[in-house]
Amino acid sequence: MHTRTTNRELWYAVIAILCISAAYLFVVLWYEGIPRARGLFGHSIGILGFLLMLMTETLYSLRKRSRRARWGRMSGWLDFHIFTGLVGPYMVLLHTSWKFNGLAGVVMLLTVVIVVSGFIGRYIYTALPRTADGAEIEASVLETQINSTNTELNAWLLNSSEESVRSLARQLSFQSPQSQSPLRLLFGRTFDDWRYRLFWRRELKKLGLQIGTQIEQLNKLLQRQRALQRQMASLAMARRMLALWHAVHIPIGMALFAAAFVHIIAAIYYATLLR
Amino acid sequence: MKPSRISCLSGTGIITALLTLMIITGVGLARGGVLFSPGDLNAIPKDQPLGGVATHAEIGGRCAACHTAFWEQELMADRCIACHNNLIQMGQNFHVVMLAQSKSLQCKHCHTEHRGALASLTTLQMERFPHNDATRFSLQSHQRNQDGSTFQCEDCHGADFAIFQVNWCLECHLEIEGAQIESHAAVYSLECLACHDGLETLGRGFDHNLTSFALTGEHTTTLCSDCHAGAGSLADMEATRVECAFCHNHDDPHAGGYGRECEQCHNPQDWEDIAFNHQQTAFPLLGAHAQVSCQGCHQFTSLQNTPTTCFACHAENDPHEAQFGQDCATCHTVEGWDKVTFDHSLSAFPLTGAHTSVACTDCHLNNVYRGTAQVCQTCHVQDDIHAGQFLQDCAACHVTETWEQVNFDHSSAAFQLTGAHVDAVCSQCHLNGQFVGTSQQCVACHADPMYHQGLFSQNCDSCHNTSAWVPATFNQAHRFPINHGRRGSSCSTCHPSTLRDYTCYGCHDHNRANIESEHREEGIGNFNNCVRCHPTGREEEGGDGGGDD
C-alpha cells in the first residue's frame, strides 16, 4: 500500500510562487507601480499562467486515460497537475493588476474556486488507499493488510517485557475509529491524527518512557493499524465523495476555461489588434 | 473500465462550458462591451459635439461605435474620421500632413482610449508612432538625450509638434559634437535632412563599406569633407568621383607623369607600399633590377616611355668605354655585373683548361678587351721557370689544363726517349730546370754500378738497352765459355756479387759437399779455384792429379 507521506509538489509550488512574487515585486519597484495587465510583464505572466492552467486541465486527465502511452507514474502526473494548478492561477492572479471587474474578474473568481476545489479534491483523494503507482486498492486487499498489521502488533506485545507499554498499546489499539461516522472519518482525519499524536506523547511522558527504537516501532504499527482501519471504514464514503467532487470540479473548470477563452479572444481583438 | 475521453469533455463539462458562453453572450447583448471592462472612456467635453456626442464617455458600452467586426473592411481609424472629419477638412494642418505622408499611419498610433475619464487621449509613444513613415525621419537614434532623459517631441519641435525647424538640429549637435559639427555644417550646409534620415545612415554609425567605395587604410580616418568637399546633398555625396586622382591629383609627386591610375601601384594602406607588378610589363624586373627603386629607372618621366635598353640607364657606368657597343646583355646578366656570360669560344682565343676559371681582368688588364695579345708569354712571363730557354712558345710543351701537364714531343729532340726513358720524369734528366744542352751520355744520369768493378767503359749501351738494365748482353771476349752448361744467359749465375769474382756452385750439381767429396777421392785438396784446372769448364780438363796451389 502506498500512503502519500510527502508533499513535494506543494513545496515546489511554494518555491515557484515565491520566485514569481520576487520578480513581481522587482517589476513593481522598478516601474514604481502595479504592472498593467496589458503591459509586457502583465501579458507575459497572464499567458504563462493560462498555459499552466491549460496543462493542469488536460495533461493529467489525458495521462489517466491513455491506454498505450505509459509515460511516467500516475502519482508523478498528479504532482505536476497540483504544481501547475497552483502556480498557474497565481500567475493569472498577478496578471489581473488587482482589478476584478467584468469578465476578467469572473475568470479570476472561477480560478480561485477551482483552486479551492482542487485542494478539497486532493484531500479526498489522499484518503483512499493506493498503490505506489497511484492505483486504488480494493477492500479485500485492504482487509488483508489490516490482519497482517494486527498480527504484527500482537507479536510485538507478546515479546514486550514492559507491562506499562503493553497496557498503553492495548489502550490505543482498541480505540477503533470504526465507531465514528465515515464522513467524520474522511474529513476529520487530520484532526484525529493530531489528537492521537498528542495523546501518545502525553501518555509516554506520564509513564516516563523515552522514545527509543522499540517505542518508535510500536508507534508506527499503531499508526498503520489506525490508518488502515480508518481507510477501511471510510472507503465507500471516500469514493462517493470523490465522484461527487469530480461532478462539481469539472464543470467549474469548463466554465472557467470558456470564460477565459472569451476574455483572451476579446483582449487580442480589441487591445492587441486594436480593431 | 477507464473512460475513453478526458473528464473535462464529459457531458456536464460541455454543458457547463456552453452555458457559460451563453451567459457571456447574454450579458454582452444586454450590457454591451462593459463585460470586458476595457476601462472608462474619456469624459472631458470638447468645444463642439462630434458625431452627436460631446465626449467618448457618452458612447460607453457601444463597442461598435469605434471597433469594427473582423469581417468588415472598415478600420477603427475610419470610424474615428467618420466623427472627427473636421480634422481633414480644415485645410493644411498637422493631421492632414501626417495622413498624407503615411498611408500606414492611423489614429491609434498616437491616440488611445479606455484609460480613464480624465486621461489624455494623446499618448504618443515614440516606439509606436511611425515617425519614419510619417516624416521620413526615424527616431531610432533620438531615443535618449545626452543627459539620459527620454527624448520628447518638444526637444525637436518646441511647443508645436507640427513645426520643425532644421537649424534646431544644429543647436543640440553643437553641444554634443562641438567644432566637428560646425565644420561639417560649414561644408555640407545646414540642410541636415538632405542627407540624414535619423537612421545614422550617413552619420557616425554610417557604414561606408556598404557603398561602392569601401573605406580601407588611410581612408578610414579621412574626414568626410576631404573627399566630399562641397557636397550639399545626398545626391552630391553619391556623385563623388571614386578615381584616386580626383582627390590625390594635387599631391601627385609624379606630376602626372605616371598617369592617373594610382591604384595600379599604390594602395590606401600606405602610399609608400607600392605593389605594382612589373612582371606584367614588357620589361619584367629580374635579378638586381628587382631591388632598384622606381625612380632609379623612371626618373619621374612617363612610365610608358621609359627606354628598355641597358645603355639607357647604364651608359655612364660602362667601364668598357663603349668597346662592346651598347648591348651589355651580350656578356652581362641582370643578376649582377660580375655575372658575365660572354662566350669566349666565339672569340679568336677560346678558353680551355685553367683559362676557363680565370677572371677576365687577369688577362684583360685595365678593362681593355679588344686587342689582347694571345701569346702565352704576355700573361705568363712571370711564370716562366725556364728563364727563357724555350723563348715564348709555352704551348710547345705545356697545355692549358695545368703547367705540370707537359706535352713535349721528345722525338723531335736529339735524344729520343725509348724504353724506360719514356716514363721518366723530365726533371730526373733535366736537373735544375735546365733543358737545353742536357748531356746525352748514359753516365750523365746513370753512375757505373759497383757490380761492374770498373771492368767496362762508359758505353753502357754496349751491353744494356733502354728497356731495362737487366738482362744485359755481353758480346766481348770471355775466357770461360759463356754458355757453359747452357746457363750463360745471366751474368749473376756465375758472378753473384761482382764481375771480378765467380763461383761454380750456382748451378747444376756443383754443390760444395759433392765437389769436395769427389776431389778428395781423387786426392785433390786444392779445389777452390775451379777455372785453374777447368779453364773451359769441362771435367776432364783437370787431368788425373792436379796439384796444390
Interface residues (C-beta under 8 A of the other chain):
Chain A: E57 T58 S61 L62 K64 R65 R67 K99 N101 G102 L103 A104 G105 H246 A247 I250 P251 I252 G253 M254 A255 F257 A258 A259 V262 H263 A266 A267 Y269 Y270 A271 L274 R275
Chain B: K2 P3 S4 R5 I6 S7 C8 S10 T12 G13 I14 I15 T16 A17 L18 L19 T20 L21 I24 V34 L35 F36 S37 P38 C63 H67 T68 A69 F70 L75 M76 K108
